[in-house]
Structure formats: structure tokens, C-alpha cells
Amino acid sequence: MVEQTPQDMIKAVRDAIATYGVEFMMEVIDIYLADAPRRLVDLRQAYASCNGEAFTRAAHTLKSSSAYVGAKHFSDLAKAVELASRQGAVADLGDQVTRLEAAYVQVKAALEEVRNGR
């Protein structure tokens, strides 16, 4: 899994803006920034209760939505967590959940930078 710098992610978002238009991508970013924290909470709660189905669903949603906003590395992390949970390893994924939560801080900062026109 290759790390993605914030600059790489910003470039990916700006490329998407050039392709899909600024209005559309700003709406996608706004939806993502509102939804992703809830999905991380869902993931943490599913981990705490060892609810494999809810855990897998939250990881899958994070994987997919993150890819749409250019957060490739974060999407890859969520994909790895999703795949591990599908194999029944939810109880062993606490460190990965923490890693996702920490990685989201960088994703959010990069998206807000694009959102604010910097």
C-alpha cells in the first residue's frame, strides 16, 4: 500500500474538479465530510461490540466514498480493514480502526484546503 501525500490527494481532487465540475465536486466533498466521521463512529462502535456485519458495512462505505474524493490511501486502508473483517477478524482490528481515525484527520484537512480554495 503506497502512502499518499496530502498534495497528491489535493491534486486528485483538483483533477476531478476539472473533469466533473466544481459545483459537483464541492457537493461530493461536503457530503463526504459530513458522512465520514459518522462512519468512523459506526466502525468504532461495531468494533467495540464485535458486530462484524456493521463493521464490514462501515469499512466498505468508507472505502468507496473515500475513493470518490481522491483519498486513495485512506480508501486502501479501509479496504484492508473491510477484507479482514470479512474473514471474521473484527476483534483483532482495533489498531487498524485507530489508524483509520488518525488518517482521516489528514484527509479532512486536505479536502478542507480544496474546499476553501487554497
C-alpha positions, -999 to 999 in steps of 0.1 A, spaced: 0 0 0 16 32 -12 13 63 10 -5 93 -5 7 127 4 -18 155 11 -5 172 -21 -12 140 -41 -48 139 -27 -53 176 -34 -41 171 -70 -65 141 -74 -95 163 -62 -85 191 -84 -83 167 -114 -118 155 -105 -130 191 -104 -116 197 -139 -134 166 -151 -167 168 -132 -170 205 -124 -165 225 -93 -201 225 -81 -205 188 -83 -172 180 -65 -178 206 -38 -211 189 -31 -194 155 -30 -168 168 -6 -194 184 16 -213 151 18 -182 131 25 -170 155 52 -204 152 69 -207 114 65 -172 100 70 -170 110 108 -203 91 113 -189 61 95 -158 61 117 -180 63 148 -200 33 134 -168 14 128 -155 21 163 -189 11 179 -191 -21 157 -155 -30 168 -164 -24 205 -194 -47 202 -178 -72 179 -206 -67 153 -189 -80 122 -217 -71 98 -219 -34 109 -181 -32 110 -178 -46 74 -206 -22 62 -189 9 77 -155 -1 64 -170 -7 29 -187 26 29 -155 44 39 -136 26 13 -160 35 -15 -167 71 -6 -131 79 1 -121 67 -34 -147 92 -48 -130 122 -32 -94 112 -42 -84 98 -8 -68 67 -24 -46 58 6 -74 61 31 -96 41 8 -69 14 6 -67 13 44 -105 9 47 -104 -18 20 -78 -38 40 -100 -34 72 -131 -45 52 -113 -76 39 -100 -86 73 -135 -81 88 -150 -103 61 -126 -130 73 -140 -127 108 -111 -109 124 -131 -79 138 -118 -84 174 -82 -81 161 -88 -48 142 -86 -22 170 -52 -9 158 -65 -5 122 -95 14 134 -72 38 153 -51 41 122 -81 49 101 -93 75 126 -58 92 125 -56 90 87 -90 107 84 -75 138 101 -52 143 71 -80 135 46 -102 161 62 -75 187 62 -67 182 25 -104 183 15 -110 214 35 -80 230 19 -95 223 -16 -130 233 -3 -116 267 9 -99 274 -24 -63 272 -11 
